[in-house]
Amino acid sequence: MRKAGIVVAALVPACLVGWAIWRTPSAPEPTSEPPAVVSSASAAPRPSSPSDDTHDDERSYVFRIPSGEPTSLSCEEARTIVDQVRAGLAYAPDAVKASAFAASAADWLDPHGLLTLAKDAPSAQALEKAAPDLLADIEGRRQRSCASATAPGTVLESWVSELRDAFDKGRRAPGTIVAVDAALEPIPPSGSARESAEELGRRAGAFEAAFGRQGKLYADEARRRFFPPLDKAGWARVVLASAVRAYVPLVDPHGEWAPFDEESRIYEVDLASRPPSRLWGRVVLTAIGVRVTESATTPFAIDDVVLSVANVATAGLPLEQVDQLGFASSDAKTPLSAIVLRGGKIVQLEVGQVEEPEPPVRAAGDLPFERVAFGDGDALIVSVKDVRDDLGDDLAGLIADERAHGPRKLSGVVLDLRGNGGGSTDGALSALSLFLPGAPLFAMRRRDGTVEIDRAPVPRDRDRWTGPVATFVDGTTASAAEMIAGALAAYKRGSSVGATTFGKGCAQEYVDDDAHAGVLRLTTLVYALPDGTPVQRIGLTPQVRFPFTPQGEPGAAQEREAKLAHSAPPWRGPDVRDLSVLSARDDTSWPVHGGNVGPCQDAETCKALRLLGGSKRTPIAKY
């Protein structure tokens, strides 16, 4: 089992990346004919060879081009992944409720709201009925070949055939639908699956009628993708894959499994030091392709309807595969062809590798900050909304700039971690290295009792900050952000100001699954602060209480790790602090400000700052 990285982040919004799995995309050869769509069998990428894991590539992620096929697993593969999850968790997993398992599996089984989630879909009931036995089968508690997946597979075969007939009916009689409108409109909302399938058929038929042979190719692909022509055995394998995708987050609220075709969804790629390029940002799924609505990369444009990329038709693709296609195609080693509908015409585009500029020189705007008066100097308030891999570099650059260019001396640095849901351990360690260079920081415990100690790296002398530091925290400060605030407090290096934090003291690792079918994000470690204080399900208690106004979505401040079902239990670790670092405090105390604080952009910032350093005044004699 290859360890690919460690990540710590709050469940909401999502887990963030530490390191990444590096994999070379297997891109099909481009075609010279604009309308051509290669069948999925020929368009499917080859499995990555062992050498792919060690190729010389500086990018954080390299994804493969998705096949476009429904995710499926054999009984043996499903059991292998579930066994790996249960054995690899940092704690003994709780029992899974069949009702929650059935509901989640039905959701994963239906990417477009047609197969199980529609009000007239009979397959949801079949899946619910089979759920107890299906759960027992993938956990290996029944000595059978996952026969429980056969019944819902049989229902799905019949139901999808019925929907395919409805699609064909609409395709034969598109009526007065305008082809361009049909290609641009989002797929019909989930309601009656039969009605939605017929409407999809009408739109595909209108497109076919307008563009002839070219249109027929994409209409055929839409039919095959929305309504896969699988027999009951094929659908049983799809049911098993959906069961595994449902199972993992039910035993690990921070965990997930994804097939290689959709592994990009596992990672928070934008937080990598070198995030992968992409062909588009947001897209809307339509009957015949995907319409680009945000962040189109050359040669694409906003409102292009992408019909195919790298010979993979986009109609009927799950959104997860659409996203991965955008990543993988942008990083392909050789140029690829894309077919789009633009201005009412089908156009072929040549997609070369998106040029990545040299790593930019960090500007002050990369980390929002505010410099305010504090006593006879200034305090630098840095807003850190997530813990990126390169947070240490960003902080070092900002502090150096402000040291050199401020009108007054820099008296202290405040890391505002309110609303920070976490990020990578690398990012937390690199940030802490500026304040606690080389110090042992976090004991991290695996389920077998093995304890690993994370240590801060040693930065360049000019990057170190030996002056006062503090943190602002609240109920949405989580995970890697809690690491930063907690380590500074444990070493008495910097006080935290605010409210009790989220309490996520566990870490996830990315690993290829043992079935060689996909990637797991799994909670494998529980950590403690340098003095052994547990974080998991408890959170940090700030040294200075201050009632900051809650940030983010309503109710977010009340969410806590302890409220998450099946999350890891707390763990008190050993005291790993280096006594020499603990005693070397020198000028780390905040100076007396004498009431001279601010002005601040936010009045609360000034109020919180005044709690640091005190406000001693020269006594005035009274007569």
Secondary structure as a PSIPRED ss2 file (coil, helix, strand):
# PSIPRED VFORMAT (PSIPRED V4.0)

   1 M C   1.000  0.000  0.000
   2 R C   1.000  0.000  0.000
   3 K E   0.000  0.000  1.000
   4 A E   0.000  0.000  1.000
   5 G E   0.000  0.000  1.000
   6 I E   0.000  0.000  1.000
   7 V E   0.000  0.000  1.000
   8 V E   0.000  0.000  1.000
   9 A E   0.000  0.000  1.000
  10 A C   1.000  0.000  0.000
  11 L C   1.000  0.000  0.000
  12 V C   1.000  0.000  0.000
  13 P C   1.000  0.000  0.000
  14 A C   1.000  0.000  0.000
  15 C C   1.000  0.000  0.000
  16 L C   1.000  0.000  0.000
  17 V C   1.000  0.000  0.000
  18 G C   1.000  0.000  0.000
  19 W C   1.000  0.000  0.000
  20 A C   1.000  0.000  0.000
  21 I C   1.000  0.000  0.000
  22 W C   1.000  0.000  0.000
  23 R C   1.000  0.000  0.000
  24 T C   1.000  0.000  0.000
  25 P C   1.000  0.000  0.000
  26 S C   1.000  0.000  0.000
  27 A C   1.000  0.000  0.000
  28 P C   1.000  0.000  0.000
  29 E C   1.000  0.000  0.000
  30 P C   1.000  0.000  0.000
  31 T C   1.000  0.000  0.000
  32 S C   1.000  0.000  0.000
  33 E C   1.000  0.000  0.000
  34 P C   1.000  0.000  0.000
  35 P C   1.000  0.000  0.000
  36 A C   1.000  0.000  0.000
  37 V C   1.000  0.000  0.000
  38 V C   1.000  0.000  0.000
  39 S C   1.000  0.000  0.000
  40 S H   0.000  1.000  0.000
  41 A H   0.000  1.000  0.000
  42 S H   0.000  1.000  0.000
  43 A H   0.000  1.000  0.000
  44 A C   1.000  0.000  0.000
  45 P C   1.000  0.000  0.000
  46 R C   1.000  0.000  0.000
  47 P C   1.000  0.000  0.000
  48 S C   1.000  0.000  0.000
  49 S C   1.000  0.000  0.000
  50 P H   0.000  1.000  0.000
  51 S H   0.000  1.000  0.000
  52 D H   0.000  1.000  0.000
  53 D H   0.000  1.000  0.000
  54 T H   0.000  1.000  0.000
  55 H C   1.000  0.000  0.000
  56 D C   1.000  0.000  0.000
  57 D C   1.000  0.000  0.000
  58 E C   1.000  0.000  0.000
  59 R C   1.000  0.000  0.000
  60 S C   1.000  0.000  0.000
  61 Y C   1.000  0.000  0.000
  62 V C   1.000  0.000  0.000
  63 F C   1.000  0.000  0.000
  64 R C   1.000  0.000  0.000
  65 I C   1.000  0.000  0.000
  66 P C   1.000  0.000  0.000
  67 S C   1.000  0.000  0.000
  68 G C   1.000  0.000  0.000
  69 E C   1.000  0.000  0.000
  70 P C   1.000  0.000  0.000
  71 T C   1.000  0.000  0.000
  72 S C   1.000  0.000  0.000
  73 L C   1.000  0.000  0.000
  74 S C   1.000  0.000  0.000
  75 C H   0.000  1.000  0.000
  76 E H   0.000  1.000  0.000
  77 E H   0.000  1.000  0.000
  78 A H   0.000  1.000  0.000
  79 R H   0.000  1.000  0.000
  80 T H   0.000  1.000  0.000
  81 I H   0.000  1.000  0.000
  82 V H   0.000  1.000  0.000
  83 D H   0.000  1.000  0.000
  84 Q H   0.000  1.000  0.000
  85 V H   0.000  1.000  0.000
  86 R H   0.000  1.000  0.000
  87 A H   0.000  1.000  0.000
  88 G H   0.000  1.000  0.000
  89 L C   1.000  0.000  0.000
  90 A C   1.000  0.000  0.000
  91 Y C   1.000  0.000  0.000
  92 A C   1.000  0.000  0.000
  93 P C   1.000  0.000  0.000
  94 D C   1.000  0.000  0.000
  95 A C   1.000  0.000  0.000
  96 V C   1.000  0.000  0.000
  97 K C   1.000  0.000  0.000
  98 A H   0.000  1.000  0.000
  99 S H   0.000  1.000  0.000
 100 A H   0.000  1.000  0.000
 101 F H   0.000  1.000  0.000
 102 A H   0.000  1.000  0.000
 103 A H   0.000  1.000  0.000
 104 S H   0.000  1.000  0.000
 105 A H   0.000  1.000  0.000
 106 A H   0.000  1.000  0.000
 107 D H   0.000  1.000  0.000
 108 W H   0.000  1.000  0.000
 109 L H   0.000  1.000  0.000
 110 D C   1.000  0.000  0.000
 111 P C   1.000  0.000  0.000
 112 H C   1.000  0.000  0.000
 113 G C   1.000  0.000  0.000
 114 L C   1.000  0.000  0.000
 115 L C   1.000  0.000  0.000
 116 T C   1.000  0.000  0.000
 117 L C   1.000  0.000  0.000
 118 A C   1.000  0.000  0.000
 119 K C   1.000  0.000  0.000
 120 D C   1.000  0.000  0.000
 121 A C   1.000  0.000  0.000
 122 P C   1.000  0.000  0.000
 123 S H   0.000  1.000  0.000
 124 A H   0.000  1.000  0.000
 125 Q H   0.000  1.000  0.000
 126 A H   0.000  1.000  0.000
 127 L H   0.000  1.000  0.000
 128 E H   0.000  1.000  0.000
 129 K H   0.000  1.000  0.000
 130 A H   0.000  1.000  0.000
 131 A H   0.000  1.000  0.000
 132 P H   0.000  1.000  0.000
 133 D H   0.000  1.000  0.000
 134 L H   0.000  1.000  0.000
 135 L H   0.000  1.000  0.000
 136 A H   0.000  1.000  0.000
 137 D H   0.000  1.000  0.000
 138 I H   0.000  1.000  0.000
 139 E C   1.000  0.000  0.000
 140 G C   1.000  0.000  0.000
 141 R C   1.000  0.000  0.000
 142 R C   1.000  0.000  0.000
 143 Q C   1.000  0.000  0.000
 144 R C   1.000  0.000  0.000
 145 S C   1.000  0.000  0.000
 146 C C   1.000  0.000  0.000
 147 A H   0.000  1.000  0.000
 148 S H   0.000  1.000  0.000
 149 A H   0.000  1.000  0.000
 150 T H   0.000  1.000  0.000
 151 A H   0.000  1.000  0.000
 152 P H   0.000  1.000  0.000
 153 G H   0.000  1.000  0.000
 154 T H   0.000  1.000  0.000
 155 V H   0.000  1.000  0.000
 156 L H   0.000  1.000  0.000
 157 E H   0.000  1.000  0.000
 158 S H   0.000  1.000  0.000
 159 W H   0.000  1.000  0.000
 160 V H   0.000  1.000  0.000
 161 S H   0.000  1.000  0.000
 162 E H   0.000  1.000  0.000
 163 L H   0.000  1.000  0.000
 164 R H   0.000  1.000  0.000
 165 D H   0.000  1.000  0.000
 166 A H   0.000  1.000  0.000
 167 F H   0.000  1.000  0.000
 168 D H   0.000  1.000  0.000
 169 K H   0.000  1.000  0.000
 170 G H   0.000  1.000  0.000
 171 R H   0.000  1.000  0.000
 172 R H   0.000  1.000  0.000
 173 A C   1.000  0.000  0.000
 174 P C   1.000  0.000  0.000
 175 G C   1.000  0.000  0.000
 176 T C   1.000  0.000  0.000
 177 I C   1.000  0.000  0.000
 178 V C   1.000  0.000  0.000
 179 A H   0.000  1.000  0.000
 180 V H   0.000  1.000  0.000
 181 D H   0.000  1.000  0.000
 182 A H   0.000  1.000  0.000
 183 A H   0.000  1.000  0.000
 184 L H   0.000  1.000  0.000
 185 E C   1.000  0.000  0.000
 186 P E   0.000  0.000  1.000
 187 I C   1.000  0.000  0.000
 188 P C   1.000  0.000  0.000
 189 P C   1.000  0.000  0.000
 190 S C   1.000  0.000  0.000
 191 G C   1.000  0.000  0.000
 192 S C   1.000  0.000  0.000
 193 A H   0.000  1.000  0.000
 194 R H   0.000  1.000  0.000
 195 E H   0.000  1.000  0.000
 196 S H   0.000  1.000  0.000
 197 A H   0.000  1.000  0.000
 198 E H   0.000  1.000  0.000
 199 E H   0.000  1.000  0.000
 200 L H   0.000  1.000  0.000
 201 G H   0.000  1.000  0.000
 202 R H   0.000  1.000  0.000
 203 R H   0.000  1.000  0.000
 204 A H   0.000  1.000  0.000
 205 G H   0.000  1.000  0.000
 206 A H   0.000  1.000  0.000
 207 F H   0.000  1.000  0.000
 208 E H   0.000  1.000  0.000
 209 A H   0.000  1.000  0.000
 210 A H   0.000  1.000  0.000
 211 F H   0.000  1.000  0.000
 212 G H   0.000  1.000  0.000
 213 R H   0.000  1.000  0.000
 214 Q H   0.000  1.000  0.000
 215 G H   0.000  1.000  0.000
 216 K H   0.000  1.000  0.000
 217 L H   0.000  1.000  0.000
 218 Y H   0.000  1.000  0.000
 219 A H   0.000  1.000  0.000
 220 D H   0.000  1.000  0.000
 221 E H   0.000  1.000  0.000
 222 A H   0.000  1.000  0.000
 223 R H   0.000  1.000  0.000
 224 R H   0.000  1.000  0.000
 225 R H   0.000  1.000  0.000
 226 F H   0.000  1.000  0.000
 227 F C   1.000  0.000  0.000
 228 P C   1.000  0.000  0.000
 229 P C   1.000  0.000  0.000
 230 L C   1.000  0.000  0.000
 231 D C   1.000  0.000  0.000
 232 K H   0.000  1.000  0.000
 233 A H   0.000  1.000  0.000
 234 G H   0.000  1.000  0.000
 235 W H   0.000  1.000  0.000
 236 A H   0.000  1.000  0.000
 237 R H   0.000  1.000  0.000
 238 V H   0.000  1.000  0.000
 239 V H   0.000  1.000  0.000
 240 L H   0.000  1.000  0.000
 241 A H   0.000  1.000  0.000
 242 S H   0.000  1.000  0.000
 243 A H   0.000  1.000  0.000
 244 V H   0.000  1.000  0.000
 245 R H   0.000  1.000  0.000
 246 A H   0.000  1.000  0.000
 247 Y H   0.000  1.000  0.000
 248 V H   0.000  1.000  0.000
 249 P H   0.000  1.000  0.000
 250 L H   0.000  1.000  0.000
 251 V H   0.000  1.000  0.000
 252 D C   1.000  0.000  0.000
 253 P C   1.000  0.000  0.000
 254 H C   1.000  0.000  0.000
 255 G C   1.000  0.000  0.000
 256 E E   0.000  0.000  1.000
 257 W E   0.000  0.000  1.000
 258 A E   0.000  0.000  1.000
 259 P E   0.000  0.000  1.000
 260 F H   0.000  1.000  0.000
 261 D H   0.000  1.000  0.000
 262 E H   0.000  1.000  0.000
 263 E H   0.000  1.000  0.000
 264 S H   0.000  1.000  0.000
 265 R H   0.000  1.000  0.000
 266 I H   0.000  1.000  0.000
 267 Y C   1.000  0.000  0.000
 268 E C   1.000  0.000  0.000
 269 V H   0.000  1.000  0.000
 270 D H   0.000  1.000  0.000
 271 L H   0.000  1.000  0.000
 272 A C   1.000  0.000  0.000
 273 S C   1.000  0.000  0.000
 274 R C   1.000  0.000  0.000
 275 P C   1.000  0.000  0.000
 276 P C   1.000  0.000  0.000
 277 S C   1.000  0.000  0.000
 278 R C   1.000  0.000  0.000
 279 L C   1.000  0.000  0.000
 280 W C   1.000  0.000  0.000
 281 G C   1.000  0.000  0.000
 282 R C   1.000  0.000  0.000
 283 V E   0.000  0.000  1.000
 284 V E   0.000  0.000  1.000
 285 L E   0.000  0.000  1.000
 286 T E   0.000  0.000  1.000
 287 A C   1.000  0.000  0.000
 288 I C   1.000  0.000  0.000
 289 G C   1.000  0.000  0.000
 290 V E   0.000  0.000  1.000
 291 R E   0.000  0.000  1.000
 292 V E   0.000  0.000  1.000
 293 T C   1.000  0.000  0.000
 294 E C   1.000  0.000  0.000
 295 S C   1.000  0.000  0.000
 296 A C   1.000  0.000  0.000
 297 T C   1.000  0.000  0.000
 298 T C   1.000  0.000  0.000
 299 P C   1.000  0.000  0.000
 300 F C   1.000  0.000  0.000
 301 A C   1.000  0.000  0.000
 302 I C   1.000  0.000  0.000
 303 D C   1.000  0.000  0.000
 304 D C   1.000  0.000  0.000
 305 V E   0.000  0.000  1.000
 306 V E   0.000  0.000  1.000
 307 L E   0.000  0.000  1.000
 308 S E   0.000  0.000  1.000
 309 V E   0.000  0.000  1.000
 310 A C   1.000  0.000  0.000
 311 N C   1.000  0.000  0.000
 312 V E   0.000  0.000  1.000
 313 A E   0.000  0.000  1.000
 314 T C   1.000  0.000  0.000
 315 A C   1.000  0.000  0.000
 316 G C   1.000  0.000  0.000
 317 L C   1.000  0.000  0.000
 318 P C   1.000  0.000  0.000
 319 L H   0.000  1.000  0.000
 320 E H   0.000  1.000  0.000
 321 Q H   0.000  1.000  0.000
 322 V H   0.000  1.000  0.000
 323 D H   0.000  1.000  0.000
 324 Q H   0.000  1.000  0.000
 325 L H   0.000  1.000  0.000
 326 G H   0.000  1.000  0.000
 327 F H   0.000  1.000  0.000
 328 A H   0.000  1.000  0.000
 329 S H   0.000  1.000  0.000
 330 S H   0.000  1.000  0.000
 331 D C   1.000  0.000  0.000
 332 A C   1.000  0.000  0.000
 333 K C   1.000  0.000  0.000
 334 T C   1.000  0.000  0.000
 335 P C   1.000  0.000  0.000
 336 L E   0.000  0.000  1.000
 337 S E   0.000  0.000  1.000
 338 A E   0.000  0.000  1.000
 339 I E   0.000  0.000  1.000
 340 V E   0.000  0.000  1.000
 341 L E   0.000  0.000  1.000
 342 R E   0.000  0.000  1.000
 343 G C   1.000  0.000  0.000
 344 G C   1.000  0.000  0.000
 345 K E   0.000  0.000  1.000
 346 I E   0.000  0.000  1.000
 347 V E   0.000  0.000  1.000
 348 Q E   0.000  0.000  1.000
 349 L E   0.000  0.000  1.000
 350 E E   0.000  0.000  1.000
 351 V E   0.000  0.000  1.000
 352 G C   1.000  0.000  0.000
 353 Q C   1.000  0.000  0.000
 354 V C   1.000  0.000  0.000
 355 E C   1.000  0.000  0.000
 356 E C   1.000  0.000  0.000
 357 P C   1.000  0.000  0.000
 358 E C   1.000  0.000  0.000
 359 P C   1.000  0.000  0.000
 360 P C   1.000  0.000  0.000
 361 V C   1.000  0.000  0.000
 362 R C   1.000  0.000  0.000
 363 A C   1.000  0.000  0.000
 364 A H   0.000  1.000  0.000
 365 G H   0.000  1.000  0.000
 366 D H   0.000  1.000  0.000
 367 L C   1.000  0.000  0.000
 368 P C   1.000  0.000  0.000
 369 F E   0.000  0.000  1.000
 370 E E   0.000  0.000  1.000
 371 R E   0.000  0.000  1.000
 372 V E   0.000  0.000  1.000
 373 A E   0.000  0.000  1.000
 374 F E   0.000  0.000  1.000
 375 G C   1.000  0.000  0.000
 376 D C   1.000  0.000  0.000
 377 G E   0.000  0.000  1.000
 378 D E   0.000  0.000  1.000
 379 A E   0.000  0.000  1.000
 380 L E   0.000  0.000  1.000
 381 I E   0.000  0.000  1.000
 382 V E   0.000  0.000  1.000
 383 S E   0.000  0.000  1.000
 384 V C   1.000  0.000  0.000
 385 K C   1.000  0.000  0.000
 386 D C   1.000  0.000  0.000
 387 V E   0.000  0.000  1.000
 388 R C   1.000  0.000  0.000
 389 D C   1.000  0.000  0.000
 390 D C   1.000  0.000  0.000
 391 L H   0.000  1.000  0.000
 392 G H   0.000  1.000  0.000
 393 D H   0.000  1.000  0.000
 394 D H   0.000  1.000  0.000
 395 L H   0.000  1.000  0.000
 396 A H   0.000  1.000  0.000
 397 G H   0.000  1.000  0.000
 398 L H   0.000  1.000  0.000
 399 I H   0.000  1.000  0.000
 400 A H   0.000  1.000  0.000
 401 D H   0.000  1.000  0.000
 402 E H   0.000  1.000  0.000
 403 R H   0.000  1.000  0.000
 404 A H   0.000  1.000  0.000
 405 H H   0.000  1.000  0.000
 406 G C   1.000  0.000  0.000
 407 P C   1.000  0.000  0.000
 408 R C   1.000  0.000  0.000
 409 K C   1.000  0.000  0.000
 410 L E   0.000  0.000  1.000
 411 S E   0.000  0.000  1.000
 412 G E   0.000  0.000  1.000
 413 V E   0.000  0.000  1.000
 414 V E   0.000  0.000  1.000
 415 L E   0.000  0.000  1.000
 416 D E   0.000  0.000  1.000
 417 L C   1.000  0.000  0.000
 418 R C   1.000  0.000  0.000
 419 G C   1.000  0.000  0.000
 420 N C   1.000  0.000  0.000
 421 G C   1.000  0.000  0.000
 422 G E   0.000  0.000  1.000
 423 G E   0.000  0.000  1.000
 424 S E   0.000  0.000  1.000
 425 T H   0.000  1.000  0.000
 426 D H   0.000  1.000  0.000
 427 G H   0.000  1.000  0.000
 428 A H   0.000  1.000  0.000
 429 L H   0.000  1.000  0.000
 430 S H   0.000  1.000  0.000
 431 A H   0.000  1.000  0.000
 432 L H   0.000  1.000  0.000
 433 S H   0.000  1.000  0.000
 434 L C   1.000  0.000  0.000
 435 F C   1.000  0.000  0.000
 436 L C   1.000  0.000  0.000
 437 P C   1.000  0.000  0.000
 438 G C   1.000  0.000  0.000
 439 A C   1.000  0.000  0.000
 440 P E   0.000  0.000  1.000
 441 L E   0.000  0.000  1.000
 442 F E   0.000  0.000  1.000
 443 A E   0.000  0.000  1.000
 444 M E   0.000  0.000  1.000
 445 R E   0.000  0.000  1.000
 446 R C   1.000  0.000  0.000
 447 R C   1.000  0.000  0.000
 448 D C   1.000  0.000  0.000
 449 G C   1.000  0.000  0.000
 450 T C   1.000  0.000  0.000
 451 V E   0.000  0.000  1.000
 452 E E   0.000  0.000  1.000
 453 I E   0.000  0.000  1.000
 454 D E   0.000  0.000  1.000
 455 R E   0.000  0.000  1.000
 456 A C   1.000  0.000  0.000
 457 P C   1.000  0.000  0.000
 458 V C   1.000  0.000  0.000
 459 P C   1.000  0.000  0.000
 460 R C   1.000  0.000  0.000
 461 D H   0.000  1.000  0.000
 462 R H   0.000  1.000  0.000
 463 D H   0.000  1.000  0.000
 464 R C   1.000  0.000  0.000
 465 W C   1.000  0.000  0.000
 466 T C   1.000  0.000  0.000
 467 G C   1.000  0.000  0.000
 468 P C   1.000  0.000  0.000
 469 V E   0.000  0.000  1.000
 470 A E   0.000  0.000  1.000
 471 T E   0.000  0.000  1.000
 472 F E   0.000  0.000  1.000
 473 V E   0.000  0.000  1.000
 474 D C   1.000  0.000  0.000
 475 G C   1.000  0.000  0.000
 476 T C   1.000  0.000  0.000
 477 T C   1.000  0.000  0.000
 478 A C   1.000  0.000  0.000
 479 S C   1.000  0.000  0.000
 480 A H   0.000  1.000  0.000
 481 A H   0.000  1.000  0.000
 482 E H   0.000  1.000  0.000
 483 M H   0.000  1.000  0.000
 484 I H   0.000  1.000  0.000
 485 A H   0.000  1.000  0.000
 486 G H   0.000  1.000  0.000
 487 A H   0.000  1.000  0.000
 488 L H   0.000  1.000  0.000
 489 A H   0.000  1.000  0.000
 490 A H   0.000  1.000  0.000
 491 Y C   1.000  0.000  0.000
 492 K C   1.000  0.000  0.000
 493 R C   1.000  0.000  0.000
 494 G E   0.000  0.000  1.000
 495 S E   0.000  0.000  1.000
 496 S E   0.000  0.000  1.000
 497 V E   0.000  0.000  1.000
 498 G E   0.000  0.000  1.000
 499 A C   1.000  0.000  0.000
 500 T C   1.000  0.000  0.000
 501 T C   1.000  0.000  0.000
 502 F C   1.000  0.000  0.000
 503 G C   1.000  0.000  0.000
 504 K C   1.000  0.000  0.000
 505 G C   1.000  0.000  0.000
 506 C E   0.000  0.000  1.000
 507 A E   0.000  0.000  1.000
 508 Q E   0.000  0.000  1.000
 509 E E   0.000  0.000  1.000
 510 Y E   0.000  0.000  1.000
 511 V E   0.000  0.000  1.000
 512 D E   0.000  0.000  1.000
 513 D C   1.000  0.000  0.000
 514 D C   1.000  0.000  0.000
 515 A C   1.000  0.000  0.000
 516 H C   1.000  0.000  0.000
 517 A C   1.000  0.000  0.000
 518 G E   0.000  0.000  1.000
 519 V E   0.000  0.000  1.000
 520 L E   0.000  0.000  1.000
 521 R E   0.000  0.000  1.000
 522 L E   0.000  0.000  1.000
 523 T E   0.000  0.000  1.000
 524 T E   0.000  0.000  1.000
 525 L E   0.000  0.000  1.000
 526 V E   0.000  0.000  1.000
 527 Y E   0.000  0.000  1.000
 528 A E   0.000  0.000  1.000
 529 L C   1.000  0.000  0.000
 530 P C   1.000  0.000  0.000
 531 D C   1.000  0.000  0.000
 532 G C   1.000  0.000  0.000
 533 T C   1.000  0.000  0.000
 534 P E   0.000  0.000  1.000
 535 V C   1.000  0.000  0.000
 536 Q C   1.000  0.000  0.000
 537 R C   1.000  0.000  0.000
 538 I C   1.000  0.000  0.000
 539 G C   1.000  0.000  0.000
 540 L C   1.000  0.000  0.000
 541 T C   1.000  0.000  0.000
 542 P C   1.000  0.000  0.000
 543 Q C   1.000  0.000  0.000
 544 V E   0.000  0.000  1.000
 545 R E   0.000  0.000  1.000
 546 F C   1.000  0.000  0.000
 547 P C   1.000  0.000  0.000
 548 F C   1.000  0.000  0.000
 549 T C   1.000  0.000  0.000
 550 P C   1.000  0.000  0.000
 551 Q C   1.000  0.000  0.000
 552 G C   1.000  0.000  0.000
 553 E C   1.000  0.000  0.000
 554 P C   1.000  0.000  0.000
 555 G C   1.000  0.000  0.000
 556 A H   0.000  1.000  0.000
 557 A H   0.000  1.000  0.000
 558 Q H   0.000  1.000  0.000
 559 E C   1.000  0.000  0.000
 560 R C   1.000  0.000  0.000
 561 E H   0.000  1.000  0.000
 562 A H   0.000  1.000  0.000
 563 K H   0.000  1.000  0.000
 564 L C   1.000  0.000  0.000
 565 A C   1.000  0.000  0.000
 566 H C   1.000  0.000  0.000
 567 S C   1.000  0.000  0.000
 568 A C   1.000  0.000  0.000
 569 P C   1.000  0.000  0.000
 570 P C   1.000  0.000  0.000
 571 W C   1.000  0.000  0.000
 572 R C   1.000  0.000  0.000
 573 G C   1.000  0.000  0.000
 574 P C   1.000  0.000  0.000
 575 D C   1.000  0.000  0.000
 576 V C   1.000  0.000  0.000
 577 R C   1.000  0.000  0.000
 578 D C   1.000  0.000  0.000
 579 L H   0.000  1.000  0.000
 580 S H   0.000  1.000  0.000
 581 V H   0.000  1.000  0.000
 582 L H   0.000  1.000  0.000
 583 S H   0.000  1.000  0.000
 584 A C   1.000  0.000  0.000
 585 R C   1.000  0.000  0.000
 586 D C   1.000  0.000  0.000
 587 D C   1.000  0.000  0.000
 588 T C   1.000  0.000  0.000
 589 S C   1.000  0.000  0.000
 590 W C   1.000  0.000  0.000
 591 P C   1.000  0.000  0.000
 592 V C   1.000  0.000  0.000
 593 H C   1.000  0.000  0.000
 594 G C   1.000  0.000  0.000
 595 G C   1.000  0.000  0.000
 596 N C   1.000  0.000  0.000
 597 V E   0.000  0.000  1.000
 598 G C   1.000  0.000  0.000
 599 P C   1.000  0.000  0.000
 600 C C   1.000  0.000  0.000
 601 Q C   1.000  0.000  0.000
 602 D C   1.000  0.000  0.000
 603 A H   0.000  1.000  0.000
 604 E H   0.000  1.000  0.000
 605 T H   0.000  1.000  0.000
 606 C H   0.000  1.000  0.000
 607 K H   0.000  1.000  0.000
 608 A H   0.000  1.000  0.000
 609 L H   0.000  1.000  0.000
 610 R C   1.000  0.000  0.000
 611 L C   1.000  0.000  0.000
 612 L C   1.000  0.000  0.000
 613 G C   1.000  0.000  0.000
 614 G C   1.000  0.000  0.000
 615 S C   1.000  0.000  0.000
 616 K C   1.000  0.000  0.000
 617 R C   1.000  0.000  0.000
 618 T C   1.000  0.000  0.000
 619 P C   1.000  0.000  0.000
 620 I C   1.000  0.000  0.000
 621 A C   1.000  0.000  0.000
 622 K C   1.000  0.000  0.000
 623 Y C   1.000  0.000  0.000
